[in-house]
Amino acid sequence: MKVTINGTMKELTNSSCLSDIVSQFCKQPKNIITEVNGHIITSNDWNHTSIKEGDQIELVAFVGGG
């Protein structure tokens, strides 16, 4: 299935829900905010959010510093 992740087209084979994608592309999921097709998805809903062909996903990491 082809989806867009952070503006780049990706071919996914074993990703049926958002939690699969987060674990595949993010080293520290606790610091991630996700958006699917313009809608913010909370981490509580990652396992229940199905990913479909053509979806646009944004994975945004919060980084601390000063």
C-alpha positions as CSV (number, residue, x, y, z in Angstrom):
1,M,0.0,0.0,0.0
2,K,1.3,3.5,-0.8
3,V,0.9,6.3,1.7
4,T,2.6,9.6,2.2
5,I,4.6,10.0,5.4
6,N,6.0,13.5,6.2
7,G,5.7,14.5,2.6
8,T,7.4,11.4,1.2
9,M,5.6,8.5,-0.6
10,K,6.3,5.2,1.1
11,E,5.4,1.6,0.1
12,L,4.2,-0.3,3.2
13,T,3.6,-4.0,3.4
14,N,2.8,-4.8,7.0
15,S,1.2,-1.7,8.3
16,S,-2.5,-1.9,9.0
17,C,-2.8,0.6,11.8
18,L,-1.2,3.8,12.9
19,S,0.7,2.2,15.8
20,D,2.5,-0.1,13.3
21,I,3.7,3.0,11.4
22,V,4.8,4.9,14.5
23,S,6.8,2.0,15.8
24,Q,8.4,1.5,12.3
25,F,9.4,5.1,11.7
26,C,9.9,6.6,15.2
27,K,12.6,5.7,17.7
28,Q,10.8,7.3,20.7
29,P,7.0,7.1,20.2
30,K,6.3,8.9,23.5
31,N,7.5,12.1,21.9
32,I,5.4,11.9,18.8
33,I,2.3,13.7,17.6
34,T,0.5,12.1,14.7
35,E,-1.8,13.4,12.1
36,V,-3.7,11.4,9.4
37,N,-5.3,13.2,6.6
38,G,-5.3,16.5,8.5
39,H,-6.7,15.1,11.7
40,I,-4.7,14.8,14.9
41,I,-4.8,11.2,16.3
42,T,-3.9,10.8,20.0
43,S,-1.7,7.9,21.1
44,N,-4.6,6.2,22.7
45,D,-6.2,5.8,19.3
46,W,-3.1,4.6,17.3
47,N,-4.1,0.9,17.6
48,H,-7.7,1.7,16.4
49,T,-6.7,3.9,13.5
50,S,-6.7,2.0,10.2
51,I,-4.3,3.2,7.5
52,K,-5.6,3.0,3.9
53,E,-4.1,3.4,0.5
54,G,-3.3,7.1,-0.2
55,D,-3.5,8.3,3.4
56,Q,-1.3,11.3,4.3
57,I,0.5,10.8,7.6
58,E,2.5,13.3,9.6
59,L,4.8,12.2,12.4
60,V,6.1,15.1,14.4
61,A,8.6,14.7,17.2
62,F,8.9,17.2,20.1
63,V,12.5,18.0,20.9
64,G,13.6,19.8,24.0
65,G,16.5,22.1,24.4
66,G,17.4,25.6,25.0
